[in-house]
Amino acid sequence: MPDTDPMNVEGALEKLNAALRLQYRSSLELSLVAGSLVGLEWQPLEPLLWSYAQAELDDLCRLVQKIIALGGIPATDPAPFHTAPDTEKALVTLVDHECETLVALHRVLPDTGQEPRSEALEHRIEHLIMRKQEQVDTLRRALGRRG
């Protein structure tokens, strides 16, 4: 029985690569912010941010694996970023960037279709979104913010 909603492989690859560039940025930015926290009140966040950076690398590897499995070529250039010397501003920028990555990951979903490999891709993306959203929620709470 043919699939009624096949995966849009070309669209999925394009959107996966866009998300991959942001994922590179996530792992780099989290590592940079973790290592450059200034102020006694921010020091307890260092191990947490470092654990997030490691999780981002794991997610990055999984995105690359999906791109290769679909016959694509993974992007190799991270999205540009900068960080502020002020710790709170750096964390706010980090949260903004993570939200941008969440949107990019979410954009992949409409192209996944309804076939077995589609379901696997869809669930992987949903797990990445779930983990990253929990990370954003934690950082927002640390900043005393909601939303």
Order of alpha helices (4+ residues) and beta strands (2+ residues): alpha-alpha-alpha-alpha
